[in-house]
Amino acid sequence: MYLPEHYEFFCPVKINSGHKALEQIPFELDALNVRKPFVISRKDDSERGLVDVIIDAFKDSGIAIGIFDGVPADPDLKLIRELFNIYRDRGYDAVIAVGGGPVADTAKVLNIAVSGKPNNIEGCAGENLIKRPLKPLIIVPTLSGTGYEMSRNAFFDGRDYASHFLMPNLAVIDPRMTIPEDAVTTASTTLAALAHAVEAYTGSSKNPLADAYAYTAIQLIMEHLVNVIGDQQDRNGRLSLANAHAMAGCAFSNVASGIAHELGKIVGDVCHVPSGLCMGMLLPHILEKHMSESDYHISDLLLPLAGFDVYASMAENQRARRAVDILYDLLKDLAAVSGGAVSRIWKDAQVSEDTLQDVAQRAVGNGAISDMDCCVKILREAREGK
Amino acid sequence: MENFREVAAGKKSLKRDYVAIMMWFMGRAIQAAAAVDRAVKKEFVDMPDGFTFALCVMPNGPHMIVGKDQRGLVRYRGWDPEGKTINLQMKIKNIEAAMLIFTFQESTALATARERLIVDGEVAHACAIVRILDIVEVYLLPKIIAKLAVKRYPAWSYARKYLGRVLIYFRTIFGF
């Protein structure tokens, strides 16, 4: 068991997960001294009935709620001003975000505004520029997220906001909200969560508490991802994946971010491919690169990936290789079960050879990776496959 | 304001009424069981005279209030907590959680484990109340349902089970 000389772990988010979890929200609001919450969501999530489920969950609670279901895919500060005016004029005292990443990011930035900085939101962008606790925030994630409900970050209108005070008070994971997404969305978000968990579990900044979250997230994903892609009606599988996303998000928030995450984000941005898919496709190639490095813990990864029997049956010097092979197999299985909708390699996802140099330059430029040649090699392998 | 609306909290009247009736019946059945069953009687003997507990659904009820008077007799004290001194409150967090318990999809012990109810008061007394509820449910329900509702279905003698069941139903319906 690896115990670092020093580590820090912070997670103030309460998780409420399972059957009828949404009905607990009024109780939790009462504990937070909230009387009038403001729910924000996207139109398409509202049309899929998610907001109706929230309204139903508030029945018999005596709490009236305000609902704004017009958050666009790329929200901007104009929207925050509009939401701020509604929040202030109607006397709301908490925000509930229902839906994926853009809604959660909007809720976090709105919370900066309603907690006292309505005219200086941009001034809070950056690392640790929010200096005091914000108003209560609750996030109800869907399967289209990657654990953002546990994160201290918000990416909004081209700016990065990062502070512990952005983390919500409560994340509510309910099977009624993790309704089926298309195969690519589910695979993309879950592969991002897998990359976060694996990099937290194997990276040089790992710590025992982040390990606990990462371990369980990896197990849940390996157990359920392929089944859910094959059968989106697998309710227990979808709930398990949503839990895995939250746990991976918690692990990821407590370690240094890994190369798969950073590089995957850049590839997704440059090539207009879902960044989670990019992270998933990069992951085994990056682990292979780290296999010979002593401060990475790749052989330990076999245990959550394959279970105790396989782990115990392998010699110690073979475990890292087997773990990486399992990740390659996972990509193949996903491609097979989705009928090719989920690409196994970038070439299939229309990522051109010409863009790789550009991606590598950006990755080296922002410090995601230090060795340009090594970066190009990894990118090429992820594009061509092995 | 496009895309904005305010929604008043609705009602779940049917579920509320169902839970209220079940609580009313259960409260009277506890009173009856305390007079009929030795195990229930013993649980109450260990509680102080004047001890009153409430099982309620948050935020606004229904409530079930049962107390032990100064003479040691157990009484169902109605559904209104107003003006009563409650020593132990077991609060079910919402009406849906109450439905899971009172439709016997979840036992009280399981509901507690799943954080569906919280306790304000002595944990030892709360454990005694859970044991009492289990015993009363065994009396009131047929085995096939009671097995779902209690932690462990007991191996009682026929005399205890069926004679007790008749007496408890009789006392519950007629309220003594």
Contacts between the chains, C-beta under 8 A, distances in Angstrom:
chain1	res1	chain2	res2	distance
A	18	B	114	7.2
A	20	B	94	7.8
A	20	B	96	4.7
A	20	B	97	6.6
A	20	B	100	7.2
A	23	B	93	7.6
A	23	B	94	4.4
A	23	B	95	7.7
A	23	B	96	4.3
A	23	B	97	6.8
A	24	B	93	5.6
A	24	B	94	6.6
A	24	B	97	8.0
A	26	B	58	7.8
A	26	B	59	6.7
A	26	B	94	6.6
A	27	B	58	5.9
A	27	B	59	7.8
A	27	B	93	4.4
A	27	B	94	6.3
A	30	B	58	7.7
A	30	B	59	6.8
A	43	B	3	7.0
A	55	B	7	5.4
A	55	B	10	7.3
A	56	B	10	7.7
A	58	B	7	7.6
A	58	B	9	5.3
A	58	B	10	7.6
A	59	B	9	6.2
A	59	B	10	4.0
A	59	B	11	6.2
A	59	B	12	5.0
A	59	B	95	8.0
A	60	B	9	7.0
A	60	B	10	7.4
A	60	B	11	6.0
A	60	B	12	4.6
A	60	B	15	7.6
A	60	B	16	6.5
A	60	B	60	8.0
A	60	B	94	7.2
A	60	B	95	4.8
A	61	B	9	5.3
A	61	B	59	6.3
A	61	B	94	7.2
A	62	B	9	5.3
A	62	B	59	5.8
A	62	B	60	6.3
A	63	B	9	5.3
A	64	B	6	6.2
A	64	B	7	6.6
A	64	B	8	4.9
A	64	B	9	5.8
A	65	B	6	7.3
A	65	B	7	5.5
A	65	B	9	7.7
A	66	B	4	6.9
A	66	B	5	7.6
A	66	B	6	5.1
A	66	B	7	7.8
A	67	B	4	7.0
A	67	B	5	5.5
A	67	B	6	7.4
A	67	B	7	6.1
A	68	B	3	5.6
A	68	B	4	4.9
A	69	B	3	5.5
A	70	B	2	6.4
A	70	B	3	2.9
A	70	B	4	7.6
A	82	B	1	7.9
A	86	B	1	6.5
A	86	B	4	5.9
A	90	B	6	7.1
